[in-house]
């Protein structure tokens, strides 16, 4: 029996950015539903696989010689029984590519799922965009948070074709290598490592992460607090980050490790000080890694709190100190159970099956 083909379209795939990470989870869930998944992207950061198509003009920063081509994209998805677009028509970081994909989406003869990690009006740089995301009767919009779903409904999108599917996680993931990772980064056995597992850009609020680490050091004068930012600096944030590091009151380490599980394992506290996030994966990932996580005031945090995922605020250093001194505190176990009930990766295939059931292709497109 021939498998159905799902084509996943994005600016970039196969990386460690949030869209790539969640796209890979969807890819596995689609396979569980019987699809042969093939990718179309401007960048395939883990290398092209058989059936993939690399279209350089789709990249966030395409080569100067690359020109968007509706025909090239149509040819790349001609074998598709389903097209999934990962954020490309949601946050137009490459506007010409986003609008080219939108034109193909609007006229597609197969179901299309637009997986919205962000929406144009949620970012100052793209708030002026009013023609995206595209819409049509065969398009289903999937948002990663309830706030975005409500915003689409407010803008007139059909309720039956706007679905909230939160990011999902492997609750039973194997822990990373703590000692080897700490040794590789130069952390001592008694260092208290505060990990900020984000890039360095404005909305990730590096000053907030550093301020928290500094406050923690004041409250724990008998410990050696180290602040670790996975980085790197992007969007012109390099000079700001350099100045922050020069003025930091605690030692700063910047750098990634090969496996994100190793980063969580090496940390003692995870700080996530962002002012805006579409979801906030580190809150959940740190919970699964049995690490105490401290969160900033980004709006979607309230949705995670509503399902039972509790996290101290950046200014609640007393709670952090108390939990560090009482490792038997039950909060972590309660948080893990909330993740298992609401955000388990095992739930994703059924959630996607419901999404696909909502896509209806007009008869004139299938005739």
TIPA-606173 format. One record per residue (C-alpha): x, y, z. Coordinates in steps of 0.25 Angstrom, whole numbers, padded with zeros to 4 digits, always signed. Example, Ala and Ser with C-alpha at 12.3 -4.5 7.8 and 13.67 -1.06 7.14 Angstrom:
<atoms>
+0049-0018+0031
+0055-0004+0029
</atoms>
This chain:
<atoms>
+0000+0000+0000
+0005+0014-0004
+0007+0024+0007
+0001+0037+0007
+0011+0048+0005
+0012+0060+0015
+0020+0072+0010
+0026+0081+0022
+0029+0095+0017
+0037+0104+0025
+0048+0115+0025
+0058+0105+0032
+0057+0091+0037
+0066+0082+0044
+0072+0092+0054
+0071+0094+0069
+0061+0106+0068
+0047+0105+0073
+0040+0103+0060
+0050+0092+0055
+0048+0085+0068
+0033+0085+0068
+0033+0082+0053
+0041+0069+0056
+0031+0065+0066
+0020+0067+0056
+0027+0059+0046
+0028+0047+0055
+0013+0048+0058
+0010+0049+0044
+0018+0037+0041
+0010+0030+0052
-0003+0034+0044
+0002+0027+0032
+0009+0039+0024
+0022+0038+0017
+0028+0052+0021
+0037+0060+0012
+0042+0074+0014
+0043+0087+0006
+0051+0098+0013
+0061+0109+0010
+0071+0102+0020
+0071+0088+0023
+0081+0089+0035
+0082+0074+0037
+0085+0071+0023
+0075+0067+0012
+0068+0054+0012
+0063+0046+0000
+0050+0053-0005
+0054+0066+0002
+0054+0079-0006
+0063+0091-0003
+0059+0104-0009
+0069+0115-0005
+0059+0127-0007
+0051+0121+0005
+0062+0124+0015
+0060+0135+0025
+0073+0141+0019
+0073+0136+0005
+0085+0138-0004
+0084+0151-0012
+0083+0143-0025
+0071+0135-0020
+0057+0139-0025
+0044+0134-0020
+0037+0125-0030
+0023+0120-0029
+0025+0110-0040
+0037+0104-0032
+0029+0102-0020
+0017+0096-0027
+0027+0086-0033
+0033+0083-0020
+0019+0079-0014
+0012+0073-0026
+0013+0059-0019
+0007+0064-0007
-0006+0059-0001
-0005+0069+0011
+0004+0081+0012
+0008+0086+0026
+0014+0100+0026
+0022+0103+0039
+0021+0118+0042
+0025+0123+0029
+0012+0129+0026
+0010+0133+0041
+0023+0141+0044
+0028+0147+0031
+0042+0148+0034
+0045+0147+0019
+0032+0154+0013
+0034+0151-0001
+0036+0136+0002
+0024+0136+0012
+0015+0143+0001
+0019+0133-0010
+0016+0121+0000
+0003+0128+0003
-0001+0128-0012
+0002+0113-0013
-0006+0110-0001
-0018+0118-0005
-0019+0110-0018
-0015+0096-0013
-0023+0084-0017
-0020+0077-0004
-0022+0080+0011
-0013+0090+0016
-0009+0092+0031
-0003+0105+0035
+0005+0103+0048
+0005+0116+0055
+0017+0118+0065
+0015+0133+0064
+0006+0143+0057
+0010+0156+0050
+0003+0165+0059
+0010+0159+0071
+0023+0165+0067
+0026+0180+0065
+0035+0177+0053
+0023+0170+0046
+0011+0177+0052
+0008+0185+0039
+0005+0172+0031
-0009+0170+0029
-0010+0160+0017
-0004+0148+0025
-0007+0137+0029
-0015+0133+0017
-0028+0126+0018
-0037+0117+0010
-0047+0106+0012
-0037+0095+0011
-0027+0102+0021
-0027+0098+0036
-0020+0108+0045
-0013+0102+0057
-0008+0110+0068
+0002+0106+0079
-0005+0115+0090
-0020+0119+0093
-0017+0133+0092
-0013+0132+0077
-0026+0124+0074
-0034+0135+0081
-0027+0146+0073
-0030+0138+0060
-0045+0137+0063
-0046+0151+0067
-0040+0154+0053
-0051+0146+0046
-0045+0133+0043
-0055+0121+0044
-0056+0115+0057
-0057+0101+0052
-0043+0102+0045
-0035+0109+0056
-0030+0099+0066
-0021+0100+0078
-0011+0089+0079
+0000+0092+0090
+0014+0087+0088
+0016+0073+0093
+0028+0067+0100
+0034+0053+0103
+0031+0052+0118
+0040+0040+0119
+0052+0045+0112
+0066+0040+0117
+0074+0050+0125
+0086+0056+0120
+0101+0055+0124
+0102+0064+0136
+0117+0062+0141
+0123+0061+0127
+0116+0074+0122
+0120+0082+0134
+0134+0077+0133
+0134+0081+0118
+0129+0095+0121
+0138+0097+0133
+0128+0097+0144
+0133+0092+0158
+0126+0081+0166
+0121+0091+0176
+0117+0102+0166
+0102+0106+0165
+0099+0107+0150
+0088+0116+0146
+0084+0112+0131
+0077+0121+0122
+0075+0112+0110
+0071+0123+0100
+0078+0131+0089
+0082+0145+0092
+0072+0155+0086
+0064+0166+0092
+0051+0158+0096
+0059+0147+0103
+0062+0157+0114
+0077+0154+0117
+0078+0165+0127
+0066+0159+0134
+0074+0145+0135
+0087+0152+0139
+0079+0160+0150
+0073+0147+0155
+0087+0140+0156
+0092+0152+0163
+0081+0152+0173
+0083+0138+0176
+0097+0140+0178
+0094+0150+0189
+0085+0141+0196
+0094+0129+0195
+0108+0135+0199
+0113+0121+0202
+0111+0116+0188
+0118+0120+0175
+0107+0124+0165
+0110+0123+0150
+0101+0128+0139
+0101+0120+0126
+0094+0126+0114
+0093+0116+0102
+0093+0128+0092
+0097+0132+0082
+0094+0147+0080
+0085+0150+0068
+0078+0161+0062
+0089+0171+0065
+0089+0168+0080
+0104+0165+0080
+0109+0179+0085
+0098+0179+0096
+0102+0165+0101
+0116+0168+0101
+0113+0180+0110
+0105+0172+0119
+0116+0161+0121
+0126+0172+0124
+0117+0178+0135
+0112+0164+0140
+0114+0162+0155
+0115+0147+0154
+0123+0139+0144
+0117+0137+0130
+0118+0125+0121
+0112+0126+0107
+0111+0113+0098
+0103+0102+0094
+0105+0087+0096
+0101+0076+0086
+0089+0071+0093
+0079+0080+0100
+0077+0069+0110
+0092+0070+0115
+0089+0085+0117
+0078+0083+0126
+0085+0072+0133
+0097+0081+0136
+0089+0092+0142
+0084+0094+0156
+0074+0105+0153
+0068+0108+0139
+0064+0123+0137
+0054+0127+0126
+0053+0142+0127
+0046+0145+0113
+0036+0156+0111
+0029+0149+0099
+0029+0134+0095
+0019+0127+0087
+0019+0115+0097
+0032+0114+0106
+0037+0100+0103
+0049+0102+0114
+0038+0102+0125
+0033+0089+0121
+0047+0083+0117
+0053+0087+0130
+0041+0081+0138
+0044+0068+0130
+0059+0068+0134
+0055+0070+0149
+0061+0084+0149
+0055+0096+0157
+0051+0106+0147
+0049+0121+0149
+0040+0129+0138
+0039+0143+0133
+0025+0150+0131
+0022+0146+0117
+0007+0145+0114
+0006+0131+0110
+0012+0127+0123
-0002+0128+0129
-0007+0117+0120
+0004+0107+0126
+0001+0112+0140
-0014+0108+0137
-0011+0094+0134
-0003+0093+0147
+0011+0096+0143
+0016+0105+0155
+0029+0113+0154
+0035+0124+0163
+0036+0138+0157
+0049+0145+0154
+0047+0153+0167
+0043+0142+0176
+0058+0138+0180
+0053+0134+0194
+0045+0122+0188
+0056+0118+0179
+0066+0118+0191
+0056+0110+0199
+0054+0099+0189
+0069+0098+0186
+0070+0095+0201
+0059+0085+0201
+0061+0076+0189
+0049+0068+0194
+0039+0079+0191
+0027+0073+0184
+0025+0084+0174
+0034+0078+0163
+0026+0065+0164
+0013+0072+0163
+0018+0080+0151
+0023+0067+0144
+0009+0061+0146
+0003+0073+0139
+0012+0071+0127
+0008+0057+0126
-0007+0060+0127
-0007+0071+0117
+0006+0072+0108
+0010+0057+0106
+0016+0055+0092
+0008+0042+0092
-0005+0050+0090
+0000+0057+0078
-0004+0047+0067
-0018+0048+0072
-0018+0063+0072
-0013+0064+0058
-0023+0054+0053
-0034+0063+0059
-0027+0075+0051
-0027+0067+0038
-0042+0063+0039
-0045+0078+0039
-0039+0081+0025
-0049+0080+0014
-0044+0082-0001
-0054+0088-0010
-0060+0079-0020
-0055+0087-0032
-0041+0085-0027
-0042+0070-0027
-0049+0068-0040
</atoms>
